[in-house]
Amino acid sequence: MSVFGTRPDTIKMAPVVHALRRHDSIDDSICVTAQHRKMLDDLLALFSIVPDYDLDVMTQDQTLTEVTTRVLAGMESVLAEARPDVVLVHGDTTTSTAAALAAFYQQIPVGHVEAGLRTKNRWLPYPEEMNRRLTGAIASYHFAPTALAREHLIAENVAPGDIVVTGNTVIDAFLETAARRDLPLPPRWQEIDSARPAIVVTAHRRENHAHMHEIAEALREIAQLPVRPQLYWPVHPSPRVAPIARSVLDGVPGVVLVEPIDYAEMVTAVRDCAFVLTDSGGLQEEAPCLGKPVLVMREETERPEGLVAGTLELVGHGRQRIVDACTRLLTDTAAYARMARAANPYGDGQAAGRIAGWLQARLRGGVYPAPFAGATPAHPAGVRQ
């Protein structure tokens, strides 16, 4: 049984669902929690996934405690009815941790997709870092996206035989979607002048709520730079984000604020932008597939492989650091090229097949697939400034 319920984990679990269904010997089912209702439904349609169970837990301005308890209670009856051999969860969402705990209570093994990512601070990112650690402690099988993630798990005394390095399924989903010929244009994208550099912005993490005004002020200053960049920000509907973004940036020349866009539209925006400014996790891995530098508005990242490879740069949430980093990419051709042409360490588009093949071999007997060997080059056609 695959369990997911937010935008990020749905994107990353969709390739796993498809890969499991290619194995005749695997009987799979899907439970969605709808921690993110509207965004979840859009993605289910995009990836042609119909869930067997839907907990529908989302409420307005929900707290972490409310999400946790609703998922935990809802999963109890679902698992009692379905009795899967393995429950698969993804990454660092509250859905994943609560679903893993529910499976543990019924003595069902948990497989953790995108296992082993770590920062040095349990509070950064919040609550994702602790969600990931707790899920890892519960899990029996660990699908690590990189060799470094595997090392983190071994350091935490996870048996090496329970870990497989797969690459990240987000790369599978992104490459598959980017190759589609029916990708839609994002809302108001026609306002973006292709002769000027475009910056795609996302900012929503709880750890940045207290800094949202400073982030918005940084964007206002960037929009006024002499190179006349354009900033495209699909604004998260959170009351800690949207009111601040709109109060600071509505009507500012060069800034386009839109309602949240769907995944396919985001792929289009990343494909056609110069670089990405974000506090998201997934975009740190996705954008480099198309040769797009990523400036990360966080103080820590659980994806340090990108820092080492040069595809990412941590810029924090302070106004001046954000402005300086964007200015450098907009004006220093060599600095831009170093990031745009760096090798992407996160996957080769085959992660989901490795996960399904490993599970089949572990549970049914058979040959284990070869693990992910390392970095793949960024797509040269994706470089644009």
Contacts in CASP RR format, 6 or more apart in sequence:
PFRMAT RR
TARGET T0000
AUTHOR 0000-0000-0000
METHOD contacts of the structure
MODEL  1
MSVFGTRPDTIKMAPVVHALRRHDSIDDSICVTAQHRKMLDDLLALFSIV
PDYDLDVMTQDQTLTEVTTRVLAGMESVLAEARPDVVLVHGDTTTSTAAA
LAAFYQQIPVGHVEAGLRTKNRWLPYPEEMNRRLTGAIASYHFAPTALAR
EHLIAENVAPGDIVVTGNTVIDAFLETAARRDLPLPPRWQEIDSARPAIV
VTAHRRENHAHMHEIAEALREIAQLPVRPQLYWPVHPSPRVAPIARSVLD
GVPGVVLVEPIDYAEMVTAVRDCAFVLTDSGGLQEEAPCLGKPVLVMREE
TERPEGLVAGTLELVGHGRQRIVDACTRLLTDTAAYARMARAANPYGDGQ
AAGRIAGWLQARLRGGVYPAPFAGATPAHPAGVRQ
1 28 0 8 1.000
1 29 0 8 1.000
1 30 0 8 1.000
1 31 0 8 1.000
1 79 0 8 1.000
1 82 0 8 1.000
1 84 0 8 1.000
1 86 0 8 1.000
1 87 0 8 1.000
1 88 0 8 1.000
2 13 0 8 1.000
2 16 0 8 1.000
2 17 0 8 1.000
2 20 0 8 1.000
2 28 0 8 1.000
2 29 0 8 1.000
2 30 0 8 1.000
2 31 0 8 1.000
2 88 0 8 1.000
3 30 0 8 1.000
3 31 0 8 1.000
3 32 0 8 1.000
3 33 0 8 1.000
3 75 0 8 1.000
3 87 0 8 1.000
3 88 0 8 1.000
3 89 0 8 1.000
3 95 0 8 1.000
3 96 0 8 1.000
3 99 0 8 1.000
4 10 0 8 1.000
4 13 0 8 1.000
4 32 0 8 1.000
4 33 0 8 1.000
4 89 0 8 1.000
4 90 0 8 1.000
4 93 0 8 1.000
4 95 0 8 1.000
4 96 0 8 1.000
5 32 0 8 1.000
5 33 0 8 1.000
5 34 0 8 1.000
5 35 0 8 1.000
5 36 0 8 1.000
5 40 0 8 1.000
5 93 0 8 1.000
5 95 0 8 1.000
6 35 0 8 1.000
6 36 0 8 1.000
6 39 0 8 1.000
6 40 0 8 1.000
6 93 0 8 1.000
6 95 0 8 1.000
7 36 0 8 1.000
7 39 0 8 1.000
7 40 0 8 1.000
7 43 0 8 1.000
7 263 0 8 1.000
8 90 0 8 1.000
8 93 0 8 1.000
8 280 0 8 1.000
8 281 0 8 1.000
8 282 0 8 1.000
9 89 0 8 1.000
9 90 0 8 1.000
9 91 0 8 1.000
9 93 0 8 1.000
9 95 0 8 1.000
9 96 0 8 1.000
10 32 0 8 1.000
10 39 0 8 1.000
10 40 0 8 1.000
10 43 0 8 1.000
10 44 0 8 1.000
10 47 0 8 1.000
11 43 0 8 1.000
11 170 0 8 1.000
11 173 0 8 1.000
11 263 0 8 1.000
12 90 0 8 1.000
12 91 0 8 1.000
12 113 0 8 1.000
12 114 0 8 1.000
12 168 0 8 1.000
12 169 0 8 1.000
12 170 0 8 1.000
12 173 0 8 1.000
12 282 0 8 1.000
13 88 0 8 1.000
13 90 0 8 1.000
13 113 0 8 1.000
13 169 0 8 1.000
14 43 0 8 1.000
14 47 0 8 1.000
14 49 0 8 1.000
14 173 0 8 1.000
15 169 0 8 1.000
15 172 0 8 1.000
15 173 0 8 1.000
15 176 0 8 1.000
15 351 0 8 1.000
15 352 0 8 1.000
15 353 0 8 1.000
16 88 0 8 1.000
16 113 0 8 1.000
16 169 0 8 1.000
16 352 0 8 1.000
16 353 0 8 1.000
16 355 0 8 1.000
16 356 0 8 1.000
17 28 0 8 1.000
17 30 0 8 1.000
17 47 0 8 1.000
17 49 0 8 1.000
18 47 0 8 1.000
18 352 0 8 1.000
19 352 0 8 1.000
19 353 0 8 1.000
19 355 0 8 1.000
19 356 0 8 1.000
19 357 0 8 1.000
20 26 0 8 1.000
20 28 0 8 1.000
20 356 0 8 1.000
20 359 0 8 1.000
21 28 0 8 1.000
22 353 0 8 1.000
22 356 0 8 1.000
23 356 0 8 1.000
23 357 0 8 1.000
23 360 0 8 1.000
25 360 0 8 1.000
25 364 0 8 1.000
26 356 0 8 1.000
26 359 0 8 1.000
26 360 0 8 1.000
29 52 0 8 1.000
29 53 0 8 1.000
29 82 0 8 1.000
29 84 0 8 1.000
30 49 0 8 1.000
30 50 0 8 1.000
30 51 0 8 1.000
30 52 0 8 1.000
30 53 0 8 1.000
31 51 0 8 1.000
31 52 0 8 1.000
31 53 0 8 1.000
31 54 0 8 1.000
31 55 0 8 1.000
31 75 0 8 1.000
31 78 0 8 1.000
31 82 0 8 1.000
31 99 0 8 1.000
32 40 0 8 1.000
32 44 0 8 1.000
32 51 0 8 1.000
32 53 0 8 1.000
32 54 0 8 1.000
32 55 0 8 1.000
33 55 0 8 1.000
33 57 0 8 1.000
33 67 0 8 1.000
33 70 0 8 1.000
33 71 0 8 1.000
33 95 0 8 1.000
33 98 0 8 1.000
33 99 0 8 1.000
34 40 0 8 1.000
34 54 0 8 1.000
34 55 0 8 1.000
34 56 0 8 1.000
34 57 0 8 1.000
34 58 0 8 1.000
35 57 0 8 1.000
35 58 0 8 1.000
35 62 0 8 1.000
35 67 0 8 1.000
35 71 0 8 1.000
35 93 0 8 1.000
35 94 0 8 1.000
35 95 0 8 1.000
36 58 0 8 1.000
37 56 0 8 1.000
37 58 0 8 1.000
39 260 0 8 1.000
39 262 0 8 1.000
42 262 0 8 1.000
42 263 0 8 1.000
43 49 0 8 1.000
43 262 0 8 1.000
43 263 0 8 1.000
44 50 0 8 1.000
44 51 0 8 1.000
46 177 0 8 1.000
46 262 0 8 1.000
46 263 0 8 1.000
46 264 0 8 1.000
47 173 0 8 1.000
52 82 0 8 1.000
53 78 0 8 1.000
53 82 0 8 1.000
55 70 0 8 1.000
55 71 0 8 1.000
55 74 0 8 1.000
55 75 0 8 1.000
55 78 0 8 1.000
57 66 0 8 1.000
57 67 0 8 1.000
57 70 0 8 1.000
57 71 0 8 1.000
57 74 0 8 1.000
59 66 0 8 1.000
61 238 0 8 1.000
61 239 0 8 1.000
64 94 0 8 1.000
64 127 0 8 1.000
67 94 0 8 1.000
67 95 0 8 1.000
67 98 0 8 1.000
68 94 0 8 1.000
68 97 0 8 1.000
68 98 0 8 1.000
69 98 0 8 1.000
71 94 0 8 1.000
71 95 0 8 1.000
71 98 0 8 1.000
71 99 0 8 1.000
71 102 0 8 1.000
72 98 0 8 1.000
72 101 0 8 1.000
72 102 0 8 1.000
74 102 0 8 1.000
75 98 0 8 1.000
75 99 0 8 1.000
75 102 0 8 1.000
75 103 0 8 1.000
76 102 0 8 1.000
76 105 0 8 1.000
76 106 0 8 1.000
79 87 0 8 1.000
79 102 0 8 1.000
79 103 0 8 1.000
79 106 0 8 1.000
79 108 0 8 1.000
80 106 0 8 1.000
83 108 0 8 1.000
84 108 0 8 1.000
85 108 0 8 1.000
85 109 0 8 1.000
85 363 0 8 1.000
86 108 0 8 1.000
86 109 0 8 1.000
86 110 0 8 1.000
86 111 0 8 1.000
86 140 0 8 1.000
86 141 0 8 1.000
86 359 0 8 1.000
86 363 0 8 1.000
87 99 0 8 1.000
87 100 0 8 1.000
87 103 0 8 1.000
87 108 0 8 1.000
87 109 0 8 1.000
87 110 0 8 1.000
87 111 0 8 1.000
88 110 0 8 1.000
88 111 0 8 1.000
88 113 0 8 1.000
89 95 0 8 1.000
89 96 0 8 1.000
89 97 0 8 1.000
89 99 0 8 1.000
89 100 0 8 1.000
89 110 0 8 1.000
89 111 0 8 1.000
89 112 0 8 1.000
89 113 0 8 1.000
89 135 0 8 1.000
89 139 0 8 1.000
90 96 0 8 1.000
90 112 0 8 1.000
90 113 0 8 1.000
90 114 0 8 1.000
91 112 0 8 1.000
91 113 0 8 1.000
91 114 0 8 1.000
91 115 0 8 1.000
91 117 0 8 1.000
91 131 0 8 1.000
91 132 0 8 1.000
91 135 0 8 1.000
92 114 0 8 1.000
92 117 0 8 1.000
92 125 0 8 1.000
92 128 0 8 1.000
92 129 0 8 1.000
92 131 0 8 1.000
92 132 0 8 1.000
92 135 0 8 1.000
92 302 0 8 1.000
93 128 0 8 1.000
93 131 0 8 1.000
94 127 0 8 1.000
94 131 0 8 1.000
96 112 0 8 1.000
96 131 0 8 1.000
96 135 0 8 1.000
97 131 0 8 1.000
97 134 0 8 1.000
97 135 0 8 1.000
97 138 0 8 1.000
100 110 0 8 1.000
100 112 0 8 1.000
100 134 0 8 1.000
100 135 0 8 1.000
100 136 0 8 1.000
100 138 0 8 1.000
100 139 0 8 1.000
101 134 0 8 1.000
101 138 0 8 1.000
103 109 0 8 1.000
103 110 0 8 1.000
103 138 0 8 1.000
104 110 0 8 1.000
104 138 0 8 1.000
109 140 0 8 1.000
109 141 0 8 1.000
110 135 0 8 1.000
110 138 0 8 1.000
110 139 0 8 1.000
110 140 0 8 1.000
110 141 0 8 1.000
111 139 0 8 1.000
111 140 0 8 1.000
111 141 0 8 1.000
111 142 0 8 1.000
111 143 0 8 1.000
112 135 0 8 1.000
112 136 0 8 1.000
112 139 0 8 1.000
112 141 0 8 1.000
112 142 0 8 1.000
112 143 0 8 1.000
113 143 0 8 1.000
113 169 0 8 1.000
113 355 0 8 1.000
114 143 0 8 1.000
114 144 0 8 1.000
114 145 0 8 1.000
114 168 0 8 1.000
114 169 0 8 1.000
114 170 0 8 1.000
115 132 0 8 1.000
115 135 0 8 1.000
115 136 0 8 1.000
115 139 0 8 1.000
115 142 0 8 1.000
115 143 0 8 1.000
115 144 0 8 1.000
115 145 0 8 1.000
115 149 0 8 1.000
115 153 0 8 1.000
115 163 0 8 1.000
116 132 0 8 1.000
116 136 0 8 1.000
116 142 0 8 1.000
116 144 0 8 1.000
116 149 0 8 1.000
116 150 0 8 1.000
116 152 0 8 1.000
116 153 0 8 1.000
117 132 0 8 1.000
117 145 0 8 1.000
117 149 0 8 1.000
117 152 0 8 1.000
117 302 0 8 1.000
117 303 0 8 1.000
118 129 0 8 1.000
118 132 0 8 1.000
118 133 0 8 1.000
118 149 0 8 1.000
118 152 0 8 1.000
118 302 0 8 1.000
119 125 0 8 1.000
119 129 0 8 1.000
119 300 0 8 1.000
119 301 0 8 1.000
119 302 0 8 1.000
120 300 0 8 1.000
121 129 0 8 1.000
121 300 0 8 1.000
122 129 0 8 1.000
122 130 0 8 1.000
122 133 0 8 1.000
123 129 0 8 1.000
123 130 0 8 1.000
123 207 0 8 1.000
124 207 0 8 1.000
124 298 0 8 1.000
124 299 0 8 1.000
124 300 0 8 1.000
125 205 0 8 1.000
125 206 0 8 1.000
125 207 0 8 1.000
125 279 0 8 1.000
125 298 0 8 1.000
125 300 0 8 1.000
125 302 0 8 1.000
126 205 0 8 1.000
126 206 0 8 1.000
126 207 0 8 1.000
127 206 0 8 1.000
128 205 0 8 1.000
128 302 0 8 1.000
129 302 0 8 1.000
132 302 0 8 1.000
136 142 0 8 1.000
136 153 0 8 1.000
136 158 0 8 1.000
140 162 0 8 1.000
141 162 0 8 1.000
141 358 0 8 1.000
141 359 0 8 1.000
141 362 0 8 1.000
142 150 0 8 1.000
142 153 0 8 1.000
142 158 0 8 1.000
142 162 0 8 1.000
142 163 0 8 1.000
142 164 0 8 1.000
143 164 0 8 1.000
143 166 0 8 1.000
143 351 0 8 1.000
143 354 0 8 1.000
143 355 0 8 1.000
143 358 0 8 1.000
144 150 0 8 1.000
144 153 0 8 1.000
144 163 0 8 1.000
144 164 0 8 1.000
144 165 0 8 1.000
144 166 0 8 1.000
144 167 0 8 1.000
145 165 0 8 1.000
145 166 0 8 1.000
145 167 0 8 1.000
145 168 0 8 1.000
145 346 0 8 1.000
145 347 0 8 1.000
145 351 0 8 1.000
145 372 0 8 1.000
146 165 0 8 1.000
146 167 0 8 1.000
146 168 0 8 1.000
146 305 0 8 1.000
146 345 0 8 1.000
146 346 0 8 1.000
146 372 0 8 1.000
146 374 0 8 1.000
147 165 0 8 1.000
147 374 0 8 1.000
148 304 0 8 1.000
148 305 0 8 1.000
149 165 0 8 1.000
150 163 0 8 1.000
150 165 0 8 1.000
153 163 0 8 1.000
154 160 0 8 1.000
154 163 0 8 1.000
164 354 0 8 1.000
164 355 0 8 1.000
164 358 0 8 1.000
164 368 0 8 1.000
164 371 0 8 1.000
165 371 0 8 1.000
165 372 0 8 1.000
166 351 0 8 1.000
166 352 0 8 1.000
166 353 0 8 1.000
166 354 0 8 1.000
166 355 0 8 1.000
166 358 0 8 1.000
166 371 0 8 1.000
166 372 0 8 1.000
167 346 0 8 1.000
167 347 0 8 1.000
167 348 0 8 1.000
167 349 0 8 1.000
167 350 0 8 1.000
167 351 0 8 1.000
167 354 0 8 1.000
167 372 0 8 1.000
168 285 0 8 1.000
168 346 0 8 1.000
168 347 0 8 1.000
168 351 0 8 1.000
169 351 0 8 1.000
169 352 0 8 1.000
169 355 0 8 1.000
170 282 0 8 1.000
170 285 0 8 1.000
170 286 0 8 1.000
170 346 0 8 1.000
171 285 0 8 1.000
171 286 0 8 1.000
171 289 0 8 1.000
171 344 0 8 1.000
171 346 0 8 1.000
171 347 0 8 1.000
171 348 0 8 1.000
171 349 0 8 1.000
171 351 0 8 1.000
172 349 0 8 1.000
172 350 0 8 1.000
172 351 0 8 1.000
172 352 0 8 1.000
174 267 0 8 1.000
174 285 0 8 1.000
174 286 0 8 1.000
174 289 0 8 1.000
175 289 0 8 1.000
175 349 0 8 1.000
177 183 0 8 1.000
177 263 0 8 1.000
177 264 0 8 1.000
177 267 0 8 1.000
178 267 0 8 1.000
178 271 0 8 1.000
178 289 0 8 1.000
178 290 0 8 1.000
180 264 0 8 1.000
183 264 0 8 1.000
183 265 0 8 1.000
183 267 0 8 1.000
183 268 0 8 1.000
183 271 0 8 1.000
184 264 0 8 1.000
184 265 0 8 1.000
184 268 0 8 1.000
185 265 0 8 1.000
185 268 0 8 1.000
186 232 0 8 1.000
186 234 0 8 1.000
186 258 0 8 1.000
186 261 0 8 1.000
186 265 0 8 1.000
186 266 0 8 1.000
186 268 0 8 1.000
186 269 0 8 1.000
187 258 0 8 1.000
187 259 0 8 1.000
187 261 0 8 1.000
187 265 0 8 1.000
188 256 0 8 1.000
188 258 0 8 1.000
189 232 0 8 1.000
189 268 0 8 1.000
189 269 0 8 1.000
189 272 0 8 1.000
191 230 0 8 1.000
191 256 0 8 1.000
192 198 0 8 1.000
192 230 0 8 1.000
192 232 0 8 1.000
192 256 0 8 1.000
192 272 0 8 1.000
193 230 0 8 1.000
194 272 0 8 1.000
196 227 0 8 1.000
196 228 0 8 1.000
196 229 0 8 1.000
196 230 0 8 1.000
197 227 0 8 1.000
197 229 0 8 1.000
197 230 0 8 1.000
197 274 0 8 1.000
197 275 0 8 1.000
197 330 0 8 1.000
197 385 0 8 1.000
198 229 0 8 1.000
198 230 0 8 1.000
198 231 0 8 1.000
198 232 0 8 1.000
198 272 0 8 1.000
198 273 0 8 1.000
198 274 0 8 1.000
199 222 0 8 1.000
199 229 0 8 1.000
199 230 0 8 1.000
199 231 0 8 1.000
199 232 0 8 1.000
199 273 0 8 1.000
199 274 0 8 1.000
199 275 0 8 1.000
199 276 0 8 1.000
199 277 0 8 1.000
199 326 0 8 1.000
200 232 0 8 1.000
200 233 0 8 1.000
200 266 0 8 1.000
200 269 0 8 1.000
200 270 0 8 1.000
200 273 0 8 1.000
200 275 0 8 1.000
200 276 0 8 1.000
200 277 0 8 1.000
200 278 0 8 1.000
201 219 0 8 1.000
201 231 0 8 1.000
201 232 0 8 1.000
201 233 0 8 1.000
201 276 0 8 1.000
201 277 0 8 1.000
201 278 0 8 1.000
202 233 0 8 1.000
202 234 0 8 1.000
202 236 0 8 1.000
202 276 0 8 1.000
202 277 0 8 1.000
202 278 0 8 1.000
202 279 0 8 1.000
202 280 0 8 1.000
202 283 0 8 1.000
203 212 0 8 1.000
203 215 0 8 1.000
203 233 0 8 1.000
203 236 0 8 1.000
203 241 0 8 1.000
203 245 0 8 1.000
203 278 0 8 1.000
203 279 0 8 1.000
203 297 0 8 1.000
204 236 0 8 1.000
204 238 0 8 1.000
204 241 0 8 1.000
204 279 0 8 1.000
204 280 0 8 1.000
205 279 0 8 1.000
205 280 0 8 1.000
205 298 0 8 1.000
206 240 0 8 1.000
207 279 0 8 1.000
207 298 0 8 1.000
208 215 0 8 1.000
208 279 0 8 1.000
208 297 0 8 1.000
208 298 0 8 1.000
208 317 0 8 1.000
209 238 0 8 1.000
209 240 0 8 1.000
209 241 0 8 1.000
211 317 0 8 1.000
211 318 0 8 1.000
212 240 0 8 1.000
212 241 0 8 1.000
212 244 0 8 1.000
212 245 0 8 1.000
213 244 0 8 1.000
213 248 0 8 1.000
214 317 0 8 1.000
214 318 0 8 1.000
214 319 0 8 1.000
215 297 0 8 1.000
215 317 0 8 1.000
215 318 0 8 1.000
215 319 0 8 1.000
215 322 0 8 1.000
216 244 0 8 1.000
216 245 0 8 1.000
216 247 0 8 1.000
216 248 0 8 1.000
216 249 0 8 1.000
217 248 0 8 1.000
217 319 0 8 1.000
218 318 0 8 1.000
218 319 0 8 1.000
218 320 0 8 1.000
218 322 0 8 1.000
218 323 0 8 1.000
219 231 0 8 1.000
219 233 0 8 1.000
219 248 0 8 1.000
219 249 0 8 1.000
219 255 0 8 1.000
219 322 0 8 1.000
220 248 0 8 1.000
220 249 0 8 1.000
220 252 0 8 1.000
220 255 0 8 1.000
221 319 0 8 1.000
221 323 0 8 1.000
222 229 0 8 1.000
222 231 0 8 1.000
222 322 0 8 1.000
222 323 0 8 1.000
222 326 0 8 1.000
222 327 0 8 1.000
223 229 0 8 1.000
223 230 0 8 1.000
223 231 0 8 1.000
223 252 0 8 1.000
223 253 0 8 1.000
223 254 0 8 1.000
223 255 0 8 1.000
225 326 0 8 1.000
225 327 0 8 1.000
225 330 0 8 1.000
227 330 0 8 1.000
227 331 0 8 1.000
228 254 0 8 1.000
229 254 0 8 1.000
229 274 0 8 1.000
229 326 0 8 1.000
229 330 0 8 1.000
230 254 0 8 1.000
230 255 0 8 1.000
230 256 0 8 1.000
231 254 0 8 1.000
231 255 0 8 1.000
231 256 0 8 1.000
231 277 0 8 1.000
232 256 0 8 1.000
232 258 0 8 1.000
232 269 0 8 1.000
232 273 0 8 1.000
233 245 0 8 1.000
233 249 0 8 1.000
233 255 0 8 1.000
233 256 0 8 1.000
233 257 0 8 1.000
233 258 0 8 1.000
234 258 0 8 1.000
234 259 0 8 1.000
234 260 0 8 1.000
234 261 0 8 1.000
234 266 0 8 1.000
234 269 0 8 1.000
235 241 0 8 1.000
235 242 0 8 1.000
235 245 0 8 1.000
235 246 0 8 1.000
235 257 0 8 1.000
235 258 0 8 1.000
235 259 0 8 1.000
235 260 0 8 1.000
236 242 0 8 1.000
236 260 0 8 1.000
237 259 0 8 1.000
237 260 0 8 1.000
245 257 0 8 1.000
246 257 0 8 1.000
249 255 0 8 1.000
249 257 0 8 1.000
250 257 0 8 1.000
261 269 0 8 1.000
267 286 0 8 1.000
270 276 0 8 1.000
270 283 0 8 1.000
270 286 0 8 1.000
270 287 0 8 1.000
270 290 0 8 1.000
270 292 0 8 1.000
271 290 0 8 1.000
271 382 0 8 1.000
272 384 0 8 1.000
273 292 0 8 1.000
273 384 0 8 1.000
274 292 0 8 1.000
274 329 0 8 1.000
274 330 0 8 1.000
274 336 0 8 1.000
274 384 0 8 1.000
274 385 0 8 1.000
275 287 0 8 1.000
275 292 0 8 1.000
275 293 0 8 1.000
275 294 0 8 1.000
275 295 0 8 1.000
275 329 0 8 1.000
275 336 0 8 1.000
275 339 0 8 1.000
275 340 0 8 1.000
276 283 0 8 1.000
276 287 0 8 1.000
276 292 0 8 1.000
276 293 0 8 1.000
276 294 0 8 1.000
276 295 0 8 1.000
277 295 0 8 1.000
277 297 0 8 1.000
277 315 0 8 1.000
277 322 0 8 1.000
277 326 0 8 1.000
278 284 0 8 1.000
278 294 0 8 1.000
278 295 0 8 1.000
278 296 0 8 1.000
278 297 0 8 1.000
279 296 0 8 1.000
279 297 0 8 1.000
279 298 0 8 1.000
279 317 0 8 1.000
281 301 0 8 1.000
281 302 0 8 1.000
281 303 0 8 1.000
283 294 0 8 1.000
284 294 0 8 1.000
284 296 0 8 1.000
284 301 0 8 1.000
284 303 0 8 1.000
284 306 0 8 1.000
284 311 0 8 1.000
284 312 0 8 1.000
285 303 0 8 1.000
285 344 0 8 1.000
285 346 0 8 1.000
285 347 0 8 1.000
287 293 0 8 1.000
287 294 0 8 1.000
287 311 0 8 1.000
288 294 0 8 1.000
288 306 0 8 1.000
288 309 0 8 1.000
288 311 0 8 1.000
288 312 0 8 1.000
288 342 0 8 1.000
288 344 0 8 1.000
288 346 0 8 1.000
288 378 0 8 1.000
289 344 0 8 1.000
289 378 0 8 1.000
289 379 0 8 1.000
290 378 0 8 1.000
290 379 0 8 1.000
290 381 0 8 1.000
290 382 0 8 1.000
291 311 0 8 1.000
291 340 0 8 1.000
291 341 0 8 1.000
291 344 0 8 1.000
291 378 0 8 1.000
291 379 0 8 1.000
291 380 0 8 1.000
291 382 0 8 1.000
291 383 0 8 1.000
292 340 0 8 1.000
292 382 0 8 1.000
293 311 0 8 1.000
293 313 0 8 1.000
293 329 0 8 1.000
293 336 0 8 1.000
293 339 0 8 1.000
293 340 0 8 1.000
294 311 0 8 1.000
294 312 0 8 1.000
294 313 0 8 1.000
294 339 0 8 1.000
295 312 0 8 1.000
295 313 0 8 1.000
295 315 0 8 1.000
295 322 0 8 1.000
295 325 0 8 1.000
295 326 0 8 1.000
295 329 0 8 1.000
296 312 0 8 1.000
296 313 0 8 1.000
296 314 0 8 1.000
296 315 0 8 1.000
296 316 0 8 1.000
297 315 0 8 1.000
297 316 0 8 1.000
297 317 0 8 1.000
297 322 0 8 1.000
298 314 0 8 1.000
298 316 0 8 1.000
298 317 0 8 1.000
299 314 0 8 1.000
299 316 0 8 1.000
299 317 0 8 1.000
300 314 0 8 1.000
301 307 0 8 1.000
301 312 0 8 1.000
301 314 0 8 1.000
303 312 0 8 1.000
303 346 0 8 1.000
305 345 0 8 1.000
305 346 0 8 1.000
306 312 0 8 1.000
306 342 0 8 1.000
306 345 0 8 1.000
306 346 0 8 1.000
307 313 0 8 1.000
307 314 0 8 1.000
308 345 0 8 1.000
309 342 0 8 1.000
309 343 0 8 1.000
309 344 0 8 1.000
309 345 0 8 1.000
309 375 0 8 1.000
310 338 0 8 1.000
310 339 0 8 1.000
310 342 0 8 1.000
311 339 0 8 1.000
311 342 0 8 1.000
311 343 0 8 1.000
311 344 0 8 1.000
311 345 0 8 1.000
311 378 0 8 1.000
313 325 0 8 1.000
313 339 0 8 1.000
315 321 0 8 1.000
315 322 0 8 1.000
315 325 0 8 1.000
316 322 0 8 1.000
328 335 0 8 1.000
329 335 0 8 1.000
329 336 0 8 1.000
329 339 0 8 1.000
330 336 0 8 1.000
333 385 0 8 1.000
336 385 0 8 1.000
337 383 0 8 1.000
340 378 0 8 1.000
340 382 0 8 1.000
340 383 0 8 1.000
340 385 0 8 1.000
341 378 0 8 1.000
341 380 0 8 1.000
341 383 0 8 1.000
342 378 0 8 1.000
343 375 0 8 1.000
343 376 0 8 1.000
343 377 0 8 1.000
343 378 0 8 1.000
344 375 0 8 1.000
344 376 0 8 1.000
344 377 0 8 1.000
344 378 0 8 1.000
345 374 0 8 1.000
345 375 0 8 1.000
347 372 0 8 1.000
347 374 0 8 1.000
347 375 0 8 1.000
347 376 0 8 1.000
348 372 0 8 1.000
348 374 0 8 1.000
348 376 0 8 1.000
350 372 0 8 1.000
351 372 0 8 1.000
353 369 0 8 1.000
354 369 0 8 1.000
354 370 0 8 1.000
354 371 0 8 1.000
354 372 0 8 1.000
357 368 0 8 1.000
357 369 0 8 1.000
358 368 0 8 1.000
358 369 0 8 1.000
360 366 0 8 1.000
361 367 0 8 1.000
361 368 0 8 1.000
361 369 0 8 1.000
362 368 0 8 1.000
END
